[in-house]
Amino acid sequence: MISLGLCLVACPEQRTPVDGTPNGEAPSDASASASASASASSLPSSAATSQPSSQPSSLPADHAAFTGTGTRAGTLAELNGLFAMPTNVGAVVAKVNESVITRDELEAKLRELELQITAAGLPESITHEEILKTAIDQLVEAKIRKVLATQLKVEVSAAAIEAWRADLHARMERSPSFKAFLCRAGKCEAETQRRDAEDALTMDGIMAELRQRAQAEIRDAARDYYERHKKEYLEREAVEVWRIFVRAPGTMIQRDRDIAKARAETVHTSALRTKGDAKRFEDLARSHSADGRGAQGGYLGWVSRATFPKALEDQIWNAKPNTILPLVEDGEGYWIYRVGKVRPERQHPFAEVEAQIVERIYTPILTKKLEAEIERLRGQQKIEILVPELVRRPTER
C-alpha cells in the first residue's frame, strides 16, 4: 500500500502544522501530533503527493477549471463527483471485528481527503473508487491501531485529550486561515476534535512504546550511520575571529574616504589597547562597526581555512591568540580583525553525537515497525467492507 502523505492537523511523524506559524510551533509530544488521517492508503503512486502548503489552496467557487500542483484539471462538478458519498450504503459502511465504521465517519473522511488532495494538487489518474478505498482503508487502519494500542497497553487520558484541544484552539486563534481550513474539513466540532485527539495521542503512545522496545536496534543503526558518515562529525581546525568594519567604498570622494580612514585608525588604536579582553573589543564593535556583525560584538565565530582571501588568511593563521591584526583596506572600506584561540581538528566520538544521530534516523525505523504491526494485526481481524462499490471485487489488502 502507498502512503498518501497528507495530514490535516499534524502528521503522526512529521508534525508539520499547516497554520503558517513561525517554526511550525508544533504541539508537544504529550498533546499535539494530531493525525486527521491514517498514513496508509490504497491510492496509486501518482496520488502519493506532498504536504499541502502552509496556506491551503481555496477550492473553486464556481465551475471554472481547477488545477493544483498535479496535472489534472476539471470542473467543480467533476471534483465533487470524485469525493461524493457512495450510493446505496447504510448507516454502517464497514466493521472491524465488532467495532463499526459509520456512514457519517466515511462522509467526514471524504471531506477531509477532498481538502487534503486538492490543496496538494489533484493527480491526473485518480478515480472516485481509489479515493473511496483510501477513505475506508484509513478508517479501518484507525481501528486496527486501537487494537495495537490495547496490546501495547497504551492509554489516553481525558485530561490529555482536553490539553490537546486547548493547544489546537490556540493555534486556530493565531491563524484564522488555519481555523477556516479545519472548519471546512469538519474539524471544529468538539466531538470530532476529541476523536482526532484520541487518535493522535494514541499514535504518540504507540510510537513511544515501539521506540522503547527498539532501543537496541536504533542504537545499532545509529552506530552504523556514524561509521558511514564520520566526516559529518569531524570538527575542522578553526580559529575564533572578531572584526570591526569602517565603511569607505571606492565611490566615496577622497576627502570623505580620508575621514573614514582616520576614524578607522582611531578605532584600530583603541582595539590594540583591548589586548586580551574580547569583551572590550566587542564593545568597540557595537559602537563603531558598520557591518551586520556589529550588533553581535563583531564576533564571526570559529572560522576554518579557505574562508578569507589568501593574504588575510595567512595573517589570521600566523597570528598568536588575542592578537589585533594590522588595519586591512579593500574596496569597501577598512577592517579591524581580532584573532582568538585556535581549535585543532577533532573527530567527535560516537558517544557525543549518538543522541543527535538517533533523532535523525529513528523515525523510518519506527515507521517500518508500525507498518509491520498493522499488517500483522490486519490479518488477525475480521474486516467487513459494506460499501457496494468496493465489494464488487476483493480489496487489495
Secondary structure as GFF3:
##gff-version 3
##sequence-region A 1 397
A	DSSP	beta_strand	2	3	.	.	.	ID=ss1
A	DSSP	beta_strand	40	41	.	.	.	ID=ss2
A	DSSP	three_ten_helix	45	47	.	.	.	ID=ss3
A	DSSP	beta_strand	66	67	.	.	.	ID=ss4
A	DSSP	beta_strand	73	74	.	.	.	ID=ss5
A	DSSP	alpha_helix	76	82	.	.	.	ID=ss6
A	DSSP	beta_strand	92	96	.	.	.	ID=ss7
A	DSSP	beta_strand	99	102	.	.	.	ID=ss8
A	DSSP	alpha_helix	103	120	.	.	.	ID=ss9
A	DSSP	alpha_helix	128	151	.	.	.	ID=ss10
A	DSSP	alpha_helix	158	174	.	.	.	ID=ss11
A	DSSP	alpha_helix	176	184	.	.	.	ID=ss12
A	DSSP	alpha_helix	190	213	.	.	.	ID=ss13
A	DSSP	alpha_helix	215	228	.	.	.	ID=ss14
A	DSSP	three_ten_helix	230	233	.	.	.	ID=ss15
A	DSSP	beta_strand	234	235	.	.	.	ID=ss16
A	DSSP	beta_strand	238	247	.	.	.	ID=ss17
A	DSSP	alpha_helix	254	274	.	.	.	ID=ss18
A	DSSP	alpha_helix	278	288	.	.	.	ID=ss19
A	DSSP	three_ten_helix	294	296	.	.	.	ID=ss20
A	DSSP	beta_strand	299	304	.	.	.	ID=ss21
A	DSSP	alpha_helix	310	318	.	.	.	ID=ss22
A	DSSP	beta_strand	323	324	.	.	.	ID=ss23
A	DSSP	beta_strand	328	329	.	.	.	ID=ss24
A	DSSP	beta_strand	333	343	.	.	.	ID=ss25
A	DSSP	beta_strand	346	347	.	.	.	ID=ss26
A	DSSP	alpha_helix	350	378	.	.	.	ID=ss27
A	DSSP	beta_strand	383	385	.	.	.	ID=ss28
A	DSSP	alpha_helix	388	391	.	.	.	ID=ss29
###
